[in-house]
Amino acid sequence: MTRLLLSGSPGETRIAVVDGETLIAFALWRPGAPDGVGDLHRARVIARVPAMAGSFLALEGAEGFLPDTAGPPPEVAAGEGALLAVRVSRAAQGGKGPRLSARLTPEEQAIAAAGQSGVGLLRRGPDPLHRLATHYPGADIVADESGLLATLRARFGARAVLGSVPEAVLEQIAGLENPDIVLADGVRLSFHPTPALTAIDVDAGSASARQQDKTAAQRALNHAMLPALARQIVLRNLSGAIFVDFAGLSPRRRAALGPALAAALAASDPLGARLLGFTHLGLAEILRPRVHPPLHEQRTGAHAAGLAALRRLAAEWRGSPALRLRAAPGVVAALQADTFACAAFTQRCAAPLVLRADPTLPAEGWVIETAV
């Protein structure tokens, strides 16, 4: 039975989609810091850049890029300074602004026509919960605490119920925070994201050494772990160029895994990751569209550190004596900017969030201490 299991903390809700107790999809929902995908804007054309086959547009508080292929027809193309209704089609990444599209649905066109006349946000896009609840329309939505349940009931009615997240699911979620994962048969998958690509190393280790025919054992182990590999790519939301270094096997023998790998990707990935082939070194070359930020990016940075601190602080909160959070200045600033998270903490703990900036801590450092 498929269910959406939600575990909430101030400013962040973890959404686990499970089949029984097997994790099949995962997302972080941060209402105070949405990634912007699906947002509808009225934007102003800043500059047309023929060399990049697109234009830069000014949004509310940011700049985005509109490719010519996602722009209006040539006969109505807007020049510099013109206002244009656009939708965010890809989240910002690596210091670059979001990717935009001017090809709107009739509903979006109607909203844009009735909206404000200047640059600004016209409508927020769907949040992670909405996307997953729509993708799994028959699944119950299970909240782990009553406050979260009240919010869900207002949106989903009787579909939302109160319950807990099984320990086995919590262990799988915790595993997504680690760059390494060991499968049941002893095969280790190691994930190494870089700005340009993600490298995945497959290590059979002693699992293949137990067999008399090592080549046959490595072939069998590599083949058996392909569904788990495809599932981890989806769960971690890896995107862009992905290279997989299989355990052992010559480049020729690795290429024989291609059909099974392509089938595993097709079976588990709603974004349609594609196996492009194998390099001369025998690395499987996968291309997966980037729409939302990958999980490893969401787990890093001052804001992520602050939300992790709030989760721990709320769990330890006893009301008397009061606790406070001492954190690096960047973490404090990120939390102060996330007014939703601060308000959620105050509501949950019935006390204001007390923050103290400490420049002696590491950039993402924080400490829970008793307020004096």
Secondary structure by P-SEA (a helix, b strand, c coil): cbbbbbbbcccbbbbbbbccccccbbbbbbccccccccbbbbbbbccccccccbbbbbcccbbbbbcccccccccccccccbbbbbbbcccccccccbbbbccccaaaaaaaaacccccccccccccaaaaaaaacccbbbbbccaaaaaaaaacccccbbbbbbcaaaaaaaaaaacccccccccbbbbbbbcccbbbbbbbbcccccccccaaaaaaaaaaaaaaaaaaaaaaaccccbbbbbcccccaaaaaaaaaaaaaaaaaccccccccccccccbbbbbbbbbccccaaaaaccaaaaaaaaaaaaaaacccccbbbbbbcaaaaaaaaaaaaaaaaaaaaacccbbbbbbccccccbbbbbbcc
